[in-house]
Structure formats: C-alpha cells, structure tokens
Amino acid sequence: MFLTPTESERLTIFTAAEFARRNLRDGVRLSHPEAVAYLTDEILLAARKDLSFEEVIDHAGHLLTAAQVQDGVAAMVDMIMVDAPFAEGTKLITVVDPIAPSADDVVPGEIIVADRPVVLFGGSEITTVTVVNRGDRDVQVRSQAHFFEANESLEFDRRAAWGRRLAVASGAGVRFEPGMSVVARLVPISGDRVVHGFRGLVDGPLDSNEDATA
C-alpha cells in the first residue's frame, strides 16, 4: 500500500486523536497536542460524512469543554484551521475558540497575584556592601549566587559577603556596570548552607569554612 504525504498525516492525526479519545473515556484531561488532534480528526471526519460547511464548524465548537482539557489549553487553542475534504472539494475550516474557557481558567503567561503582598526576607538580617565594578564590561549577579564568590572584577567587602546572597526575588539579579558604585543588599543563605560551584572557593558547608574569608 502506497500512501501520499497527506494520507500519512491523516493516519498520524487519527492515531493521536484515538489516544485523546482514550484519555477522555478514562477521565484524563487532554494536553494541547491531544486536544488539537482530537478536534482536527473530528473536523475531517465530519466533512467526510457530508455535513455542510456550517455544520462542521458548529460540530467542532461543541466537542470539548475547559473541564476536559488541562489548565491553559483552552486559551492556547484560540483558533484551529483545517483543510477538510468535502465532496465538492477541499475547503479551509476555521474554528475560533473551539474550547470555551471557564471563568476561572488559567491563561498561559498571566500573572496571578496573592490576596496580600508577599514580604520578602521578613526578619532576615540585611547586610549592605558598596560594590564597584573595576572591569571593562557589565557583570550581572543572580539571586542564588554566593556573593562572596562573585566576579573578581567586583570590588567590595568580601568578608562581609561571606555566606550571603542578594536580597532580591528568586530568579532576579543585579547588574553592575563598569566604574559604577552600587549599594547591594545581602541576606544570609538559608537552608543547609552548603555551597558548591561558583568560583570553587567554598565547595562545602559555609559554617565550617569561614576561615576562607581571611
């Protein structure tokens, strides 16, 4: 049996759609690829059943609900376009918002804020050091870096920075431009206080290596 590229793609879509149908039968919420495969297969099948153009679009818009897909999938599938094989020829089917999102559905990329402001480093001991970049290019230090081991082009009180990191939110950082004086706020590293990597000046427990500050 020889299959054209279109026929091979059709079989792939059908296989993925059957996988999605199995998940639906078992009450498993569909991922983005599964939802797209299921909708596409149903559109292609409806066209082969000689449903009208309008009937195919209406059918596709009532196949899935937000409760049947994973969080955020409904917002991700904002439009689906399929070349469907009608008896009179191939027509482009365009379905807008085929999965109606629920009122509380998650929108990918949105920022969900807490009811109350989050206090960072409440009760933590804050240490400030003045940092000057003596190098010829920008240096950026990230939130989880052991500041004592920051780039050697940065001039500051290294002893005061032992066992501390920047007092910024996780994932953030501070950029130090050449020749600029910056006051950096530091907080003690918490948890087990074990540091590995960076410039290799510690590679172990902070509290048993304090002589390295000398």
WOFENSUL-V159322 format. One record per residue. N is the residue number from 1. SS is DSSP state (helix for helix, strand for strand, loop for the rest). PHI is phi in degrees with one decimal (NA if undefined). OMEGA is omega in degrees with one decimal (* if undefined). Layout:
BEGIN
((N	SS	PHI	OMEGA) (N	SS	PHI	OMEGA))
END
This chain:
BEGIN
((1	loop	NA	179.0) (2	loop	-105.5	-178.1) (3	loop	-114.8	174.0) (4	loop	-75.3	176.5) (5	helix	-55.3	178.8) (6	helix	-64.3	179.9) (7	helix	-68.0	177.2) (8	helix	-64.9	177.5) (9	helix	-63.7	179.8) (10	helix	-63.5	178.3) (11	helix	-66.5	177.9) (12	helix	-63.0	178.3) (13	helix	-61.7	-179.7) (14	helix	-61.6	179.8) (15	helix	-61.9	178.8) (16	helix	-65.1	179.1) (17	helix	-67.2	177.3) (18	helix	-64.9	175.3) (19	helix	-61.1	179.0) (20	helix	-65.1	179.2) (21	helix	-63.0	176.9) (22	helix	-61.1	178.3) (23	helix	-63.2	179.1) (24	helix	-62.7	178.8) (25	helix	-62.7	-178.8) (26	loop	-90.4	178.6) (27	loop	76.0	178.9) (28	loop	-91.2	-178.9) (29	loop	-69.4	-173.1) (30	strand	-79.6	172.3) (31	loop	-80.9	179.5) (32	helix	-59.6	179.6) (33	helix	-61.6	-179.8) (34	helix	-65.8	-179.8) (35	helix	-64.8	-179.8) (36	helix	-64.6	179.4) (37	helix	-62.6	-179.3) (38	helix	-63.4	179.3) (39	helix	-63.5	-179.5) (40	helix	-62.4	-179.9) (41	helix	-61.5	-179.6) (42	helix	-66.4	176.8) (43	helix	-65.2	179.0) (44	helix	-62.2	179.7) (45	helix	-67.3	-180.0) (46	helix	-62.3	177.9) (47	helix	-65.8	177.8) (48	helix	-66.3	178.1) (49	loop	-81.5	178.7) (50	loop	67.6	169.8) (51	loop	-69.5	179.7) (52	loop	-70.9	179.4) (53	helix	-54.3	-178.7) (54	helix	-66.8	-180.0) (55	helix	-66.1	178.5) (56	helix	-64.1	179.5) (57	helix	-62.2	179.8) (58	helix	-63.5	178.5) (59	helix	-60.8	-177.6) (60	helix	-64.9	-178.0) (61	loop	-81.1	-178.7) (62	loop	-124.9	-176.7) (63	loop	-88.4	-174.0) (64	loop	-129.1	172.8) (65	strand	-115.4	179.8) (66	helix	-61.1	-179.2) (67	helix	-71.4	-177.7) (68	helix	-95.4	-179.9) (69	strand	-123.4	-179.9) (70	loop	-68.7	-178.7) (71	loop	-55.1	177.0) (72	loop	91.0	-176.2) (73	helix	-66.0	-179.1) (74	helix	-57.8	179.2) (75	helix	-71.1	-179.5) (76	helix	-72.6	-179.7) (77	loop	-94.6	-178.2) (78	loop	-82.6	178.0) (79	strand	-158.0	176.0) (80	strand	-130.2	-176.6) (81	strand	-124.9	-174.9) (82	strand	-135.8	170.6) (83	strand	-80.2	-173.5) (84	strand	-102.5	-176.4) (85	strand	-87.2	174.6) (86	strand	-81.4	-178.4) (87	loop	-59.3	-178.1) (88	loop	-87.2	178.9) (89	strand	134.8	-178.4) (90	strand	-75.9	177.9) (91	strand	-131.5	178.4) (92	strand	-82.9	176.2) (93	strand	-96.7	177.5) (94	strand	-119.9	179.4) (95	strand	-117.1	-180.0) (96	strand	-94.2	-179.4) (97	loop	49.6	-178.4) (98	loop	-66.3	178.3) (99	loop	-116.1	-178.4) (100	strand	-67.1	-179.6) (101	loop	-72.2	175.6) (102	loop	-80.0	-175.8) (103	loop	-61.8	-177.6) (104	loop	-106.0	-178.6) (105	loop	-69.1	179.5) (106	loop	-77.1	175.4) (107	loop	-102.1	-178.2) (108	loop	-54.0	178.7) (109	loop	92.3	-178.8) (110	loop	-73.4	178.5) (111	loop	-102.3	179.6) (112	loop	-105.4	-176.7) (113	loop	-95.3	178.5) (114	loop	-77.5	178.8) (115	loop	-66.3	179.7) (116	loop	-124.5	178.8) (117	loop	-58.6	177.5) (118	loop	-89.3	-179.5) (119	loop	-90.1	178.7) (120	loop	-88.1	173.0) (121	loop	60.2	177.4) (122	loop	-61.4	-179.9) (123	loop	82.3	-179.5) (124	loop	-77.6	176.6) (125	loop	-76.0	-179.3) (126	strand	-96.7	175.8) (127	strand	-114.1	177.8) (128	strand	-112.4	176.0) (129	strand	-133.4	176.6) (130	strand	-91.5	-174.1) (131	strand	-115.4	175.2) (132	strand	-124.2	178.3) (133	strand	-85.4	-178.8) (134	loop	-89.6	179.4) (135	loop	-85.3	-177.2) (136	loop	-111.7	178.2) (137	loop	-148.5	-179.6) (138	loop	-61.2	173.6) (139	strand	-126.1	177.8) (140	strand	-114.5	179.5) (141	strand	-113.5	-176.2) (142	strand	-88.3	-171.3) (143	loop	-61.8	-173.2) (144	loop	-96.8	-179.0) (145	loop	-75.0	172.7) (146	loop	-71.2	-169.2) (147	helix	-62.8	176.8) (148	helix	-55.7	-175.8) (149	helix	-99.4	179.9) (150	loop	-61.3	-177.9) (151	loop	-41.3	-175.8) (152	loop	-67.1	175.6) (153	loop	-73.6	179.2) (154	strand	-85.3	-179.5) (155	strand	-102.8	177.9) (156	loop	-164.3	-179.5) (157	loop	-74.5	-176.5) (158	helix	-63.8	-178.9) (159	helix	-59.7	-179.3) (160	helix	-68.4	-177.0) (161	helix	-91.2	-178.4) (162	loop	-59.9	177.0) (163	loop	72.5	-177.2) (164	strand	-125.9	176.9) (165	strand	-134.3	-179.4) (166	strand	-64.1	177.7) (167	loop	-86.2	177.1) (168	loop	-130.6	-180.0) (169	loop	-62.6	-179.9) (170	loop	-56.8	-179.7) (171	loop	94.3	178.8) (172	loop	-87.0	-179.2) (173	strand	-165.0	178.1) (174	strand	-130.9	178.9) (175	strand	-100.3	179.4) (176	strand	-113.9	-178.3) (177	loop	-88.6	-177.1) (178	strand	-54.4	175.6) (179	loop	78.4	-177.5) (180	loop	-90.6	177.5) (181	strand	-95.1	-177.3) (182	strand	-129.2	175.6) (183	strand	-90.8	-178.6) (184	strand	-102.0	177.4) (185	strand	-97.8	-175.6) (186	strand	-122.3	174.7) (187	strand	-127.5	178.5) (188	strand	-62.7	171.7) (189	loop	-68.3	-175.7) (190	loop	-101.4	-179.1) (191	loop	73.1	-178.9) (192	loop	-77.6	179.6) (193	loop	54.4	175.5) (194	strand	-116.8	-175.6) (195	strand	-120.4	175.5) (196	loop	-128.5	177.0) (197	loop	85.4	-174.7) (198	loop	56.0	179.6) (199	loop	-94.8	177.1) (200	loop	72.9	-177.2) (201	loop	-84.2	-179.7) (202	loop	-118.7	-179.0) (203	loop	48.8	178.4) (204	strand	166.8	-179.7) (205	strand	-66.0	179.3) (206	loop	-66.2	-170.7) (207	loop	-75.1	176.8) (208	loop	-109.0	-179.2) (209	loop	-124.7	-173.7) (210	helix	-65.6	178.3) (211	helix	-68.2	178.8) (212	helix	-69.9	179.7) (213	helix	-78.4	-176.5) (214	loop	-69.3	*))
END
